[in-house]
Amino acid sequence: MNEITEDVFRIFGRDLHVLRTAHAGVGDAVKRRILELEPDAVLVELCPSRLAQVLSELHGGPKGTGVGGPLGRVIGLAERLTSSALGAELGEDMKGAVEAAVQLDAELVPVDVDVRALFERIKIKAPLTERLKLGVCILIDTIKSVLKPEKTKSYIEEALENEEAARELVEGFKESFPHVAEVIIDERNSVIAENTIEYLHTAEPEVEKAVLVIGAAHYGVLDYLREAEALYGDEEGAAYGSDEEGTATRPDGRGTGP
């Protein structure tokens, strides 16, 4: 199985290697690749609180407890059962990335939405019927993964090796759960990409190479990065420019702060 896929971008004069993973069973591969690349910064699909939890666990701290109410508990149970079926722990990719960053003494940058805010957004955006339907489907898919782990692995492999296959899987999810998908896919893609581009824009001059680690479903992030590369490939971080008051401005015209 192809454990990770890698895309390389040039944004604001810095090299960005994007590693897309299946989240499960790829911790060693992610860590090994990052150590080979020797980046100055490692950006991870984690929010600050989850990054702090991963760092704590790496130092022998207790595992974090689930968040997100009933839906969060269903997802947590599904993750544990699926991990057992696949013989690999979900989230190993981020742990491997964090371990590599610590070993390299590289800057660690969380770029994802806060996990608690994520579930709150789902409660606000998605009707109860859609959330209940999602919970049932998660349990059914989990049972299928337990009974037929090889089939689950083949789905993951196809999504990693073929971006169009990943797009089809995500589009199917959007059709079934449009409001949930808007929050956990579309909004997160935008935030992850925006935080990544903003980091490349504002990072210290000595940051010449960075690695971003994201899940296979977040191919949408690549679309944002391709656009940024086309606009700001070899330009320096100041390429966003500034307005008359000295506030940095983004390509869409919104300010990024003084």
CYANA upper distance limits for C-alpha pairs under 8 A (distance plus 0.5 A):
  1 MET  CA    157 GLU  CA      6.57
  2 ASN  CA    157 GLU  CA      6.87
  2 ASN  CA    160 LEU  CA      7.70
  2 ASN  CA    161 GLU  CA      7.47
  3 GLU  CA     21 THR  CA      7.00
  3 GLU  CA     22 ALA  CA      7.56
  3 GLU  CA     26 VAL  CA      6.55
  3 GLU  CA     29 ALA  CA      7.57
  3 GLU  CA    157 GLU  CA      8.17
  3 GLU  CA    160 LEU  CA      8.26
  4 ILE  CA     19 LEU  CA      6.75
  4 ILE  CA     20 ARG  CA      6.10
  4 ILE  CA     21 THR  CA      5.28
  4 ILE  CA     22 ALA  CA      7.76
  4 ILE  CA     26 VAL  CA      8.04
  4 ILE  CA     29 ALA  CA      8.07
  4 ILE  CA     30 VAL  CA      7.93
  4 ILE  CA    160 LEU  CA      7.38
  5 THR  CA     19 LEU  CA      6.14
  5 THR  CA     20 ARG  CA      5.76
  5 THR  CA     21 THR  CA      7.26
  5 THR  CA    160 LEU  CA      6.95
  5 THR  CA    161 GLU  CA      7.62
  6 GLU  CA     17 HIS  CA      7.09
  6 GLU  CA     18 VAL  CA      5.98
  6 GLU  CA     19 LEU  CA      5.18
  6 GLU  CA     20 ARG  CA      6.95
  7 ASP  CA     17 HIS  CA      6.28
  7 ASP  CA     18 VAL  CA      5.61
  7 ASP  CA     19 LEU  CA      7.25
  8 VAL  CA     15 ASP  CA      7.51
  8 VAL  CA     16 LEU  CA      6.15
  8 VAL  CA     17 HIS  CA      5.01
  8 VAL  CA     18 VAL  CA      6.66
  9 PHE  CA     15 ASP  CA      6.36
  9 PHE  CA     16 LEU  CA      5.53
  9 PHE  CA     17 HIS  CA      6.93
  9 PHE  CA     18 VAL  CA      8.40
  9 PHE  CA    225 LEU  CA      7.84
  9 PHE  CA    226 ARG  CA      7.87
  9 PHE  CA    229 GLU  CA      6.93
  9 PHE  CA    233 GLY  CA      8.39
 10 ARG  CA     14 ARG  CA      6.08
 10 ARG  CA     15 ASP  CA      5.27
 10 ARG  CA     16 LEU  CA      6.63
 10 ARG  CA    229 GLU  CA      6.26
 10 ARG  CA    233 GLY  CA      5.46
 10 ARG  CA    234 ASP  CA      7.15
 11 ILE  CA     15 ASP  CA      7.12
 11 ILE  CA     16 LEU  CA      7.70
 11 ILE  CA    197 ILE  CA      8.22
 11 ILE  CA    200 LEU  CA      7.50
 11 ILE  CA    228 ALA  CA      7.05
 11 ILE  CA    229 GLU  CA      5.49
 11 ILE  CA    232 TYR  CA      6.09
 11 ILE  CA    233 GLY  CA      4.75
 11 ILE  CA    234 ASP  CA      6.76
 11 ILE  CA    235 GLU  CA      7.92
 12 PHE  CA    200 LEU  CA      6.98
 12 PHE  CA    201 HIS  CA      6.71
 12 PHE  CA    229 GLU  CA      8.36
 12 PHE  CA    232 TYR  CA      5.91
 12 PHE  CA    233 GLY  CA      5.90
 12 PHE  CA    234 ASP  CA      5.81
 12 PHE  CA    235 GLU  CA      5.23
 12 PHE  CA    236 GLU  CA      5.27
 12 PHE  CA    237 GLY  CA      5.66
 12 PHE  CA    239 ALA  CA      7.72
 13 GLY  CA    208 GLU  CA      8.09
 13 GLY  CA    232 TYR  CA      8.38
 13 GLY  CA    233 GLY  CA      6.52
 13 GLY  CA    234 ASP  CA      4.62
 13 GLY  CA    235 GLU  CA      5.98
 13 GLY  CA    236 GLU  CA      6.06
 13 GLY  CA    237 GLY  CA      7.98
 14 ARG  CA    200 LEU  CA      7.55
 14 ARG  CA    207 VAL  CA      7.84
 14 ARG  CA    208 GLU  CA      5.43
 14 ARG  CA    209 LYS  CA      6.15
 14 ARG  CA    210 ALA  CA      8.01
 14 ARG  CA    234 ASP  CA      7.99
 15 ASP  CA    208 GLU  CA      6.82
 15 ASP  CA    209 LYS  CA      5.18
 15 ASP  CA    210 ALA  CA      6.73
 16 LEU  CA    209 LYS  CA      6.44
 16 LEU  CA    210 ALA  CA      5.38
 16 LEU  CA    211 VAL  CA      6.06
 16 LEU  CA    212 LEU  CA      7.58
 17 HIS  CA    209 LYS  CA      8.34
 17 HIS  CA    210 ALA  CA      6.82
 17 HIS  CA    211 VAL  CA      5.19
 17 HIS  CA    212 LEU  CA      6.69
 18 VAL  CA    211 VAL  CA      6.30
 18 VAL  CA    212 LEU  CA      5.21
 18 VAL  CA    213 VAL  CA      6.44
 18 VAL  CA    214 ILE  CA      7.96
 19 LEU  CA     30 VAL  CA      8.23
 19 LEU  CA    211 VAL  CA      7.78
 19 LEU  CA    212 LEU  CA      6.62
 19 LEU  CA    213 VAL  CA      5.33
 19 LEU  CA    214 ILE  CA      6.84
 20 ARG  CA    160 LEU  CA      7.76
 20 ARG  CA    213 VAL  CA      6.54
 20 ARG  CA    214 ILE  CA      5.55
 20 ARG  CA    215 GLY  CA      5.71
 20 ARG  CA    216 ALA  CA      5.54
 20 ARG  CA    218 HIS  CA      8.46
 21 THR  CA     26 VAL  CA      7.72
 21 THR  CA     93 ASP  CA      7.48
 21 THR  CA    160 LEU  CA      7.48
 21 THR  CA    213 VAL  CA      7.94
 21 THR  CA    214 ILE  CA      6.85
 21 THR  CA    215 GLY  CA      5.41
 21 THR  CA    216 ALA  CA      5.71
 22 ALA  CA     26 VAL  CA      7.79
 22 ALA  CA     93 ASP  CA      8.47
 22 ALA  CA    156 ILE  CA      6.74
 22 ALA  CA    157 GLU  CA      8.40
 22 ALA  CA    160 LEU  CA      7.67
 22 ALA  CA    215 GLY  CA      6.40
 22 ALA  CA    216 ALA  CA      6.25
 23 HIS  CA     90 LEU  CA      5.79
 23 HIS  CA     91 GLY  CA      5.62
 23 HIS  CA     92 GLU  CA      6.67
 23 HIS  CA     93 ASP  CA      5.81
 23 HIS  CA     94 MET  CA      8.12
 23 HIS  CA    215 GLY  CA      6.62
 24 ALA  CA     83 SER  CA      7.64
 24 ALA  CA     86 LEU  CA      8.46
 24 ALA  CA     88 ALA  CA      6.00
 24 ALA  CA     89 GLU  CA      5.85
 24 ALA  CA     90 LEU  CA      4.73
 24 ALA  CA     91 GLY  CA      6.54
 24 ALA  CA     92 GLU  CA      6.30
 24 ALA  CA     93 ASP  CA      7.28
 25 GLY  CA     87 GLY  CA      8.09
 25 GLY  CA     88 ALA  CA      5.10
 25 GLY  CA     89 GLU  CA      6.64
 25 GLY  CA     90 LEU  CA      7.59
 25 GLY  CA     92 GLU  CA      6.68
 25 GLY  CA     93 ASP  CA      7.91
 26 VAL  CA     30 VAL  CA      6.59
 26 VAL  CA     92 GLU  CA      6.62
 26 VAL  CA     93 ASP  CA      5.88
 26 VAL  CA     96 GLY  CA      8.38
 27 GLY  CA     31 LYS  CA      6.60
 27 GLY  CA     91 GLY  CA      8.42
 27 GLY  CA     92 GLU  CA      4.93
 27 GLY  CA     93 ASP  CA      4.72
 27 GLY  CA     94 MET  CA      7.60
 27 GLY  CA     95 LYS  CA      6.96
 27 GLY  CA     96 GLY  CA      4.88
 27 GLY  CA     97 ALA  CA      7.86
 28 ASP  CA     32 ARG  CA      6.43
 28 ASP  CA     93 ASP  CA      8.23
 28 ASP  CA     96 GLY  CA      6.55
 29 ALA  CA     33 ARG  CA      6.63
 29 ALA  CA     96 GLY  CA      8.36
 30 VAL  CA     34 ILE  CA      6.70
 30 VAL  CA     93 ASP  CA      6.46
 30 VAL  CA     96 GLY  CA      6.28
 30 VAL  CA     97 ALA  CA      6.55
 31 LYS  CA     35 LEU  CA      6.65
 31 LYS  CA     93 ASP  CA      8.32
 31 LYS  CA     96 GLY  CA      5.13
 31 LYS  CA     97 ALA  CA      5.82
 31 LYS  CA     99 GLU  CA      7.37
 31 LYS  CA    100 ALA  CA      5.66
 32 ARG  CA     36 GLU  CA      6.75
 32 ARG  CA    100 ALA  CA      8.14
 33 ARG  CA     37 LEU  CA      6.76
 34 ILE  CA     38 GLU  CA      6.56
 34 ILE  CA     39 PRO  CA      7.52
 34 ILE  CA     97 ALA  CA      7.54
 34 ILE  CA    100 ALA  CA      6.78
 34 ILE  CA    101 ALA  CA      8.30
 34 ILE  CA    211 VAL  CA      7.81
 35 LEU  CA     39 PRO  CA      8.38
 35 LEU  CA    100 ALA  CA      6.52
 35 LEU  CA    104 LEU  CA      7.72
 38 GLU  CA    104 LEU  CA      7.42
 39 PRO  CA    106 ALA  CA      7.30
 39 PRO  CA    208 GLU  CA      8.24
 39 PRO  CA    209 LYS  CA      5.50
 39 PRO  CA    210 ALA  CA      5.56
 39 PRO  CA    211 VAL  CA      6.91
 40 ASP  CA    106 ALA  CA      5.49
 40 ASP  CA    107 GLU  CA      6.87
 40 ASP  CA    206 GLU  CA      8.36
 40 ASP  CA    207 VAL  CA      5.88
 40 ASP  CA    208 GLU  CA      7.18
 40 ASP  CA    209 LYS  CA      6.11
 40 ASP  CA    210 ALA  CA      6.30
 41 ALA  CA    101 ALA  CA      7.82
 41 ALA  CA    106 ALA  CA      5.42
 41 ALA  CA    107 GLU  CA      4.90
 41 ALA  CA    108 LEU  CA      6.48
 41 ALA  CA    109 VAL  CA      7.76
 41 ALA  CA    207 VAL  CA      7.46
 41 ALA  CA    209 LYS  CA      7.39
 41 ALA  CA    210 ALA  CA      5.24
 41 ALA  CA    211 VAL  CA      6.95
 42 VAL  CA     97 ALA  CA      7.71
 42 VAL  CA     98 VAL  CA      8.22
 42 VAL  CA    101 ALA  CA      6.63
 42 VAL  CA    106 ALA  CA      7.09
 42 VAL  CA    107 GLU  CA      6.58
 42 VAL  CA    108 LEU  CA      5.60
 42 VAL  CA    109 VAL  CA      6.64
 42 VAL  CA    210 ALA  CA      6.23
 42 VAL  CA    211 VAL  CA      5.37
 42 VAL  CA    212 LEU  CA      6.53
 42 VAL  CA    213 VAL  CA      8.28
 43 LEU  CA    108 LEU  CA      6.50
 43 LEU  CA    109 VAL  CA      5.08
 43 LEU  CA    110 PRO  CA      6.35
 43 LEU  CA    111 VAL  CA      7.02
 43 LEU  CA    196 THR  CA      7.92
 43 LEU  CA    210 ALA  CA      7.80
 43 LEU  CA    211 VAL  CA      6.44
 43 LEU  CA    212 LEU  CA      5.04
 43 LEU  CA    213 VAL  CA      6.84
 44 VAL  CA     94 MET  CA      7.01
 44 VAL  CA     97 ALA  CA      7.82
 44 VAL  CA     98 VAL  CA      8.43
 44 VAL  CA    108 LEU  CA      8.09
 44 VAL  CA    109 VAL  CA      6.79
 44 VAL  CA    110 PRO  CA      5.73
 44 VAL  CA    111 VAL  CA      6.61
 44 VAL  CA    112 ASP  CA      8.03
 44 VAL  CA    212 LEU  CA      6.33
 44 VAL  CA    213 VAL  CA      5.61
 44 VAL  CA    214 ILE  CA      7.16
 45 GLU  CA     94 MET  CA      7.74
 45 GLU  CA    110 PRO  CA      6.90
 45 GLU  CA    111 VAL  CA      6.31
 45 GLU  CA    112 ASP  CA      5.64
 45 GLU  CA    192 ILE  CA      7.87
 45 GLU  CA    212 LEU  CA      8.40
 45 GLU  CA    213 VAL  CA      6.77
 45 GLU  CA    214 ILE  CA      5.86
 45 GLU  CA    215 GLY  CA      8.18
 46 LEU  CA     50 ARG  CA      6.23
 46 LEU  CA     51 LEU  CA      6.29
 46 LEU  CA     94 MET  CA      8.27
 46 LEU  CA    110 PRO  CA      5.66
 46 LEU  CA    111 VAL  CA      6.63
 46 LEU  CA    112 ASP  CA      5.42
 46 LEU  CA    113 VAL  CA      7.92
 46 LEU  CA    114 ASP  CA      8.43
 47 CYS  CA     51 LEU  CA      6.62
 47 CYS  CA    110 PRO  CA      5.72
 47 CYS  CA    111 VAL  CA      6.66
 47 CYS  CA    112 ASP  CA      5.23
 47 CYS  CA    113 VAL  CA      6.07
 47 CYS  CA    114 ASP  CA      5.45
 47 CYS  CA    115 VAL  CA      7.20
 48 PRO  CA     52 ALA  CA      6.67
 48 PRO  CA    110 PRO  CA      6.11
 48 PRO  CA    114 ASP  CA      7.67
 49 SER  CA     53 GLN  CA      6.77
 49 SER  CA    114 ASP  CA      7.82
 50 ARG  CA     54 VAL  CA      6.70
 50 ARG  CA    115 VAL  CA      8.20
 51 LEU  CA     55 LEU  CA      6.69
 51 LEU  CA    110 PRO  CA      7.19
 52 ALA  CA     56 SER  CA      6.64
 53 GLN  CA     57 GLU  CA      6.68
 53 GLN  CA     63 LYS  CA      8.03
 53 GLN  CA     64 GLY  CA      6.96
 54 VAL  CA     58 LEU  CA      6.69
 54 VAL  CA     95 LYS  CA      7.06
 54 VAL  CA     98 VAL  CA      8.31
 55 LEU  CA     59 HIS  CA      6.96
 55 LEU  CA     98 VAL  CA      7.93
 56 SER  CA     60 GLY  CA      7.02
 56 SER  CA     61 GLY  CA      5.45
 56 SER  CA     62 PRO  CA      7.98
 57 GLU  CA     61 GLY  CA      4.91
 57 GLU  CA     62 PRO  CA      6.45
 57 GLU  CA     63 LYS  CA      6.61
 58 LEU  CA     95 LYS  CA      8.47
 58 LEU  CA     99 GLU  CA      8.29
 66 GLY  CA     72 GLY  CA      7.04
 66 GLY  CA     73 ARG  CA      6.89
 66 GLY  CA     76 GLY  CA      7.06
 67 VAL  CA     72 GLY  CA      6.08
 67 VAL  CA     73 ARG  CA      7.64
 67 VAL  CA    115 VAL  CA      8.20
 67 VAL  CA    116 ARG  CA      7.10
 68 GLY  CA     72 GLY  CA      4.67
 68 GLY  CA     73 ARG  CA      7.52
 68 GLY  CA    115 VAL  CA      8.45
 68 GLY  CA    116 ARG  CA      6.81
 68 GLY  CA    119 PHE  CA      5.70
 68 GLY  CA    120 GLU  CA      7.97
 69 GLY  CA     73 ARG  CA      6.78
 70 PRO  CA     74 VAL  CA      6.76
 71 LEU  CA     75 ILE  CA      6.70
 71 LEU  CA    131 ARG  CA      7.89
 71 LEU  CA    135 GLY  CA      6.81
 72 GLY  CA     76 GLY  CA      6.56
 72 GLY  CA    119 PHE  CA      8.10
 73 ARG  CA     77 LEU  CA      6.63
 74 VAL  CA     78 ALA  CA      6.61
 74 VAL  CA    135 GLY  CA      6.94
 74 VAL  CA    138 ILE  CA      8.13
 74 VAL  CA    139 LEU  CA      7.97
 75 ILE  CA     79 GLU  CA      6.58
 75 ILE  CA    135 GLY  CA      8.21
 75 ILE  CA    138 ILE  CA      7.71
 76 GLY  CA     80 ARG  CA      6.84
 77 LEU  CA     81 LEU  CA      6.74
 78 ALA  CA     82 THR  CA      6.40
 78 ALA  CA    138 ILE  CA      7.34
 78 ALA  CA    139 LEU  CA      7.00
 78 ALA  CA    142 THR  CA      6.16
 79 GLU  CA     83 SER  CA      6.37
 79 GLU  CA     90 LEU  CA      7.09
 80 ARG  CA     84 SER  CA      6.73
 80 ARG  CA     89 GLU  CA      8.09
 80 ARG  CA     90 LEU  CA      8.37
 81 LEU  CA     85 ALA  CA      6.73
 81 LEU  CA    142 THR  CA      7.31
 81 LEU  CA    146 VAL  CA      7.46
 82 THR  CA     86 LEU  CA      6.56
 82 THR  CA    142 THR  CA      6.48
 82 THR  CA    145 SER  CA      6.56
 82 THR  CA    146 VAL  CA      6.80
 83 SER  CA     87 GLY  CA      6.29
 83 SER  CA     88 ALA  CA      5.52
 83 SER  CA     89 GLU  CA      5.29
 83 SER  CA     90 LEU  CA      6.40
 84 SER  CA     88 ALA  CA      6.99
 84 SER  CA     89 GLU  CA      7.84
 84 SER  CA    146 VAL  CA      8.30
 85 ALA  CA    145 SER  CA      7.02
 85 ALA  CA    146 VAL  CA      5.35
 85 ALA  CA    147 LEU  CA      8.36
 85 ALA  CA    149 PRO  CA      6.36
 86 LEU  CA    145 SER  CA      8.31
 86 LEU  CA    146 VAL  CA      8.30
 86 LEU  CA    149 PRO  CA      6.28
 86 LEU  CA    150 GLU  CA      8.46
 86 LEU  CA    153 LYS  CA      8.06
 88 ALA  CA     92 GLU  CA      8.44
 91 GLY  CA     95 LYS  CA      7.06
 92 GLU  CA     96 GLY  CA      6.48
 93 ASP  CA     97 ALA  CA      6.69
 93 ASP  CA    213 VAL  CA      8.24
 94 MET  CA     98 VAL  CA      6.61
 94 MET  CA    213 VAL  CA      7.68
 95 LYS  CA     99 GLU  CA      6.58
 96 GLY  CA    100 ALA  CA      6.67
 97 ALA  CA    101 ALA  CA      6.69
 97 ALA  CA    213 VAL  CA      7.79
 98 VAL  CA    102 VAL  CA      6.66
 98 VAL  CA    108 LEU  CA      7.77
 99 GLU  CA    103 GLN  CA      6.65
100 ALA  CA    104 LEU  CA      6.60
101 ALA  CA    105 ASP  CA      6.26
101 ALA  CA    106 ALA  CA      5.38
101 ALA  CA    107 GLU  CA      7.35
101 ALA  CA    108 LEU  CA      7.00
102 VAL  CA    106 ALA  CA      6.88
111 VAL  CA    191 VAL  CA      7.85
111 VAL  CA    192 ILE  CA      5.70
111 VAL  CA    195 ASN  CA      6.01
111 VAL  CA    196 THR  CA      7.03
112 ASP  CA    188 ARG  CA      7.29
112 ASP  CA    191 VAL  CA      7.13
112 ASP  CA    192 ILE  CA      5.83
112 ASP  CA    195 ASN  CA      8.46
113 VAL  CA    117 ALA  CA      7.69
113 VAL  CA    118 LEU  CA      7.01
113 VAL  CA    188 ARG  CA      6.91
113 VAL  CA    191 VAL  CA      7.33
113 VAL  CA    192 ILE  CA      8.07
114 ASP  CA    118 LEU  CA      6.64
115 VAL  CA    119 PHE  CA      7.11
116 ARG  CA    120 GLU  CA      6.85
117 ALA  CA    121 ARG  CA      6.58
118 LEU  CA    122 ILE  CA      6.90
118 LEU  CA    183 VAL  CA      7.70
118 LEU  CA    184 ILE  CA      7.72
119 PHE  CA    123 LYS  CA      6.81
120 GLU  CA    124 ILE  CA      6.80
121 ARG  CA    125 LYS  CA      6.42
121 ARG  CA    183 VAL  CA      7.23
122 ILE  CA    126 ALA  CA      5.94
122 ILE  CA    179 HIS  CA      8.04
122 ILE  CA    180 VAL  CA      6.37
122 ILE  CA    183 VAL  CA      6.84
122 ILE  CA    184 ILE  CA      8.49
123 LYS  CA    127 PRO  CA      7.83
123 LYS  CA    128 LEU  CA      8.29
125 LYS  CA    179 HIS  CA      6.42
125 LYS  CA    180 VAL  CA      7.72
125 LYS  CA    183 VAL  CA      8.21
126 ALA  CA    130 GLU  CA      6.74
126 ALA  CA    131 ARG  CA      7.04
126 ALA  CA    179 HIS  CA      5.41
126 ALA  CA    180 VAL  CA      6.27
127 PRO  CA    131 ARG  CA      7.00
127 PRO  CA    179 HIS  CA      8.40
128 LEU  CA    132 LEU  CA      6.59
129 THR  CA    133 LYS  CA      6.56
130 GLU  CA    134 LEU  CA      6.59
130 GLU  CA    177 PHE  CA      6.93
130 GLU  CA    179 HIS  CA      8.41
130 GLU  CA    180 VAL  CA      8.32
131 ARG  CA    135 GLY  CA      6.75
131 ARG  CA    180 VAL  CA      8.16
132 LEU  CA    136 VAL  CA      6.81
133 LYS  CA    137 CYS  CA      6.66
134 LEU  CA    138 ILE  CA      6.53
134 LEU  CA    177 PHE  CA      7.72
135 GLY  CA    139 LEU  CA      6.87
136 VAL  CA    140 ILE  CA      6.76
137 CYS  CA    141 ASP  CA      6.50
138 ILE  CA    142 THR  CA      6.49
139 LEU  CA    143 ILE  CA      6.76
140 ILE  CA    144 LYS  CA      6.85
141 ASP  CA    145 SER  CA      6.65
142 THR  CA    146 VAL  CA      6.74
143 ILE  CA    147 LEU  CA      6.67
144 LYS  CA    148 LYS  CA      6.21
144 LYS  CA    149 PRO  CA      8.07
145 SER  CA    149 PRO  CA      5.30
145 SER  CA    151 LYS  CA      7.98
145 SER  CA    152 THR  CA      6.22
148 LYS  CA    152 THR  CA      7.26
149 PRO  CA    153 LYS  CA      6.74
150 GLU  CA    154 SER  CA      6.76
151 LYS  CA    155 TYR  CA      6.92
152 THR  CA    156 ILE  CA      6.89
153 LYS  CA    157 GLU  CA      6.59
154 SER  CA    158 GLU  CA      6.62
155 TYR  CA    159 ALA  CA      6.78
156 ILE  CA    160 LEU  CA      6.78
157 GLU  CA    161 GLU  CA      6.63
158 GLU  CA    162 ASN  CA      6.25
158 GLU  CA    165 ALA  CA      6.90
158 GLU  CA    166 ALA  CA      7.93
159 ALA  CA    163 GLU  CA      6.80
159 ALA  CA    164 GLU  CA      8.32
159 ALA  CA    165 ALA  CA      5.81
159 ALA  CA    166 ALA  CA      4.82
159 ALA  CA    169 LEU  CA      8.31
159 ALA  CA    216 ALA  CA      7.08
159 ALA  CA    217 ALA  CA      8.15
160 LEU  CA    166 ALA  CA      7.61
160 LEU  CA    216 ALA  CA      6.38
162 ASN  CA    166 ALA  CA      7.03
163 GLU  CA    167 ARG  CA      6.71
163 GLU  CA    219 TYR  CA      7.60
164 GLU  CA    168 GLU  CA      6.72
165 ALA  CA    169 LEU  CA      6.80
166 ALA  CA    170 VAL  CA      6.72
166 ALA  CA    216 ALA  CA      7.70
166 ALA  CA    217 ALA  CA      6.72
166 ALA  CA    219 TYR  CA      7.98
167 ARG  CA    171 GLU  CA      6.48
167 ARG  CA    217 ALA  CA      8.19
167 ARG  CA    219 TYR  CA      8.01
168 GLU  CA    172 GLY  CA      6.64
169 LEU  CA    173 PHE  CA      6.93
170 VAL  CA    174 LYS  CA      6.71
170 VAL  CA    217 ALA  CA      7.25
171 GLU  CA    175 GLU  CA      6.75
172 GLY  CA    176 SER  CA      6.96
173 PHE  CA    177 PHE  CA      6.38
173 PHE  CA    178 PRO  CA      8.01
173 PHE  CA    181 ALA  CA      7.42
174 LYS  CA    178 PRO  CA      5.10
174 LYS  CA    179 HIS  CA      8.36
174 LYS  CA    180 VAL  CA      8.37
174 LYS  CA    181 ALA  CA      5.80
174 LYS  CA    182 GLU  CA      8.10
177 PHE  CA    181 ALA  CA      6.39
178 PRO  CA    182 GLU  CA      6.64
179 HIS  CA    183 VAL  CA      7.20
180 VAL  CA    184 ILE  CA      6.69
181 ALA  CA    185 ILE  CA      5.72
181 ALA  CA    186 ASP  CA      7.17
182 GLU  CA    186 ASP  CA      5.39
182 GLU  CA    187 GLU  CA      6.52
183 VAL  CA    187 GLU  CA      5.61
183 VAL  CA    188 ARG  CA      7.18
184 ILE  CA    188 ARG  CA      6.20
185 ILE  CA    189 ASN  CA      6.34
185 ILE  CA    217 ALA  CA      8.37
185 ILE  CA    218 HIS  CA      7.47
186 ASP  CA    190 SER  CA      6.85
186 ASP  CA    220 GLY  CA      8.16
187 GLU  CA    191 VAL  CA      6.76
188 ARG  CA    192 ILE  CA      6.37
189 ASN  CA    193 ALA  CA      6.54
189 ASN  CA    218 HIS  CA      6.71
189 ASN  CA    220 GLY  CA      6.41
189 ASN  CA    221 VAL  CA      5.61
190 SER  CA    194 GLU  CA      6.41
190 SER  CA    221 VAL  CA      7.40
190 SER  CA    224 TYR  CA      8.18
191 VAL  CA    195 ASN  CA      6.44
192 ILE  CA    196 THR  CA      6.59
192 ILE  CA    221 VAL  CA      7.48
193 ALA  CA    197 ILE  CA      6.56
193 ALA  CA    221 VAL  CA      5.92
193 ALA  CA    222 LEU  CA      8.46
193 ALA  CA    224 TYR  CA      6.70
193 ALA  CA    225 LEU  CA      7.23
194 GLU  CA    198 GLU  CA      6.45
195 ASN  CA    199 TYR  CA      6.55
196 THR  CA    200 LEU  CA      6.85
196 THR  CA    212 LEU  CA      8.41
197 ILE  CA    201 HIS  CA      6.62
197 ILE  CA    225 LEU  CA      8.02
197 ILE  CA    228 ALA  CA      8.01
198 GLU  CA    202 THR  CA      6.69
199 TYR  CA    203 ALA  CA      6.03
200 LEU  CA    237 GLY  CA      7.49
201 HIS  CA    236 GLU  CA      8.18
201 HIS  CA    237 GLY  CA      4.81
201 HIS  CA    238 ALA  CA      7.44
201 HIS  CA    239 ALA  CA      8.36
201 HIS  CA    240 TYR  CA      8.23
202 THR  CA    237 GLY  CA      6.58
203 ALA  CA    207 VAL  CA      6.95
203 ALA  CA    237 GLY  CA      8.32
214 ILE  CA    218 HIS  CA      7.17
218 HIS  CA    222 LEU  CA      8.24
219 TYR  CA    223 ASP  CA      7.74
220 GLY  CA    224 TYR  CA      7.48
221 VAL  CA    225 LEU  CA      6.87
222 LEU  CA    226 ARG  CA      6.52
223 ASP  CA    227 GLU  CA      6.89
224 TYR  CA    228 ALA  CA      6.79
225 LEU  CA    229 GLU  CA      6.52
226 ARG  CA    230 ALA  CA      6.71
227 GLU  CA    231 LEU  CA      6.84
228 ALA  CA    232 TYR  CA      6.22
228 ALA  CA    233 GLY  CA      7.62
229 GLU  CA    233 GLY  CA      4.91
232 TYR  CA    236 GLU  CA      8.44
232 TYR  CA    239 ALA  CA      7.42
235 GLU  CA    239 ALA  CA      6.36
240 TYR  CA    248 ALA  CA      6.92
240 TYR  CA    249 THR  CA      5.96
240 TYR  CA    250 ARG  CA      5.86
240 TYR  CA    251 PRO  CA      7.09
241 GLY  CA    248 ALA  CA      6.35
241 GLY  CA    249 THR  CA      6.45
241 GLY  CA    250 ARG  CA      8.33
242 SER  CA    246 GLY  CA      5.84
242 SER  CA    247 THR  CA      5.75
242 SER  CA    248 ALA  CA      4.83
242 SER  CA    249 THR  CA      5.99
243 ASP  CA    247 THR  CA      6.04
243 ASP  CA    248 ALA  CA      7.09
243 ASP  CA    249 THR  CA      7.33
246 GLY  CA    258 PRO  CA      6.75
247 THR  CA    255 GLY  CA      6.78
247 THR  CA    256 THR  CA      7.40
247 THR  CA    257 GLY  CA      6.02
247 THR  CA    258 PRO  CA      4.91
248 ALA  CA    255 GLY  CA      6.18
248 ALA  CA    256 THR  CA      5.94
248 ALA  CA    257 GLY  CA      6.54
248 ALA  CA    258 PRO  CA      6.75
249 THR  CA    253 GLY  CA      6.21
249 THR  CA    254 ARG  CA      6.18
249 THR  CA    255 GLY  CA      4.94
249 THR  CA    256 THR  CA      6.35
250 ARG  CA    254 ARG  CA      5.99
250 ARG  CA    255 GLY  CA      6.63
250 ARG  CA    256 THR  CA      7.25
